[in-house]
Amino acid sequence: MIYKNLSINDAGHLVFAGHDTASLAAAYGTPLLVMDEELIRSRCRAYKAAMEQYLPAGSHPLYASKALSMKRIYEIMREEGMGVDVVSVGELYTAAKAGFPMENAYFHGNSKTDRDIALAMDHGIGYFVCDNADELDAINAEAGRRGIRQKLLLRLTPGIDPHTHEKINTGRIDSKFGAAIETGQAEELILRALGKENVELCGYHCHIGSQIFDPTPFCDAAVLMLKFVAEIKEKHGFCAPVVNLGGGMGVPYVAGDSAIDYAANIKAIGELIAGICKDFGLEAPAILMEPGRSIVADAGMTLYTAASIKKIPGFKNYVAIDGGMTDNPRYTLYQSSYTILPASRMNDYGEQLWTVAGCCCESGDLIQEDVCLPEMRRGDLLAVLTTGAYNYSMASNYNRVSRPPIVMLGENGPYIAVRRETLDDLLSCDL
């Protein structure tokens, strides 16, 4: 197993973070997303400690909200002294309502409207991560109307291909995000920002992709970004005090995936940065990083109840569950691999291959294929591991299906962080 917080009790039930999953399912119903709060906190502390130890002064991590956004996660981030990045006004508003100090929040996105920009300033956003010239002009204009000077980073595209899935690769020159260094557009955007009266250019941002297991792409990005910092300093006299290297460190989803030593990766990046800055005579900038998936992914598990069993001799065995692409669309979108366990029958030998199918009226609604499980029965409990990131945040009401609750497993026991949607919730916006 890839989790350190899994075990099997005397009843043959899967135990997660010290709690019997069958008991959790009985108490809260299924589908059910459960989160190990202590693991989330320990990851935050590990990132903070490593960045303080190995990176230049002022370096710190920002939690990438898009992995999992809810009020409780922002409360935890505030308590752990993390910054956050938000990619929409919905995430921004949730963070603000949770009492997160918005001066420590960074607002991303490649398509911010005037209304988005105004709302962010209404809530005292610390930094915009500005994607393009149109956005820069709009931020400058809104800041001028308010009589403030708005801090921002410029999103640049370093031209790195980390060989991740096509849909989560964001560092190439032809990405929809940022201004490319290689084409000269990044330099043009920097000069435009430096000429604005109502913005304060604080540095640069890049993000090369997700689910990256090798630190080499991050090191490559750091080299390109710092060389560019030196080039702009030499040509125009501006030395960026902050460089944000984005997120993207992976997590293991299945047994074949490698475990990652996040602190070791950060150390390698820090050593490289120190050498580059020395070579170019640069004062080392503060480094920001944006872990999201690696903070919450393997802290989450989704529990489902088997609703029907279907065997097609010579073809496939299906076990249909009471959730699916509405709470986990990642297999449908990316063919993402998962570890699935028979949570209520852990001592039963799995000798058959099963396709775990969702409840939606959609043939592509699958969670995983060719899963080795015992002879499935209606009512069996299945656990899908590593669902803390990009599951609830990507959930939908397709087929008018309600979204599941989130139950946090805290030091004082389980508690509901997000309640289950009701059928009336589905009608709440209908007139």
Sequence and secondary structure as in RCSB ss.txt:
>XXXX:A:sequence
MIYKNLSINDAGHLVFAGHDTASLAAAYGTPLLVMDEELIRSRCRAYKAAMEQYLPAGSHPLYASKALSMKRIYE
IMREEGMGVDVVSVGELYTAAKAGFPMENAYFHGNSKTDRDIALAMDHGIGYFVCDNADELDAINAEAGRRGIRQ
KLLLRLTPGIDPHTHEKINTGRIDSKFGAAIETGQAEELILRALGKENVELCGYHCHIGSQIFDPTPFCDAAVLM
LKFVAEIKEKHGFCAPVVNLGGGMGVPYVAGDSAIDYAANIKAIGELIAGICKDFGLEAPAILMEPGRSIVADAG
MTLYTAASIKKIPGFKNYVAIDGGMTDNPRYTLYQSSYTILPASRMNDYGEQLWTVAGCCCESGDLIQEDVCLPE
MRRGDLLAVLTTGAYNYSMASNYNRVSRPPIVMLGENGPYIAVRRETLDDLLSCDL
>XXXX:A:secstr
   SSEEE TTS EEETTEEHHHHHHHH SSEEEEEHHHHHHHHHHHHHHHHHHS TT EEEEEGGG   HHHHH
HHHHTT EEEESSHHHHHHHHHTT  GGGEEE  S   HHHHHHHHHTT SEEEE SHHHHHHHHHHHHHHT  E
EEEEEEE        GGGB  STT SSSEETTTTHHHHHHHHHHT SSEEEEEEE   BSSB  SHHHHHHHHHH
HHHHHHHHHHHS   SEEE    B    STTS    HHHHHHHHHHHHHHHHHHHT    EEEE  SHHHHGGGE
EEEEEEEEEEEETTTEEEEEES  TTT  HHHHH     EE TT TTS   EEEEEE SSS TT EEEEEEEESS
  TT EEEEES SSSSGGG   GGG     EEEEETTEEEEEE    HHHHTTT  
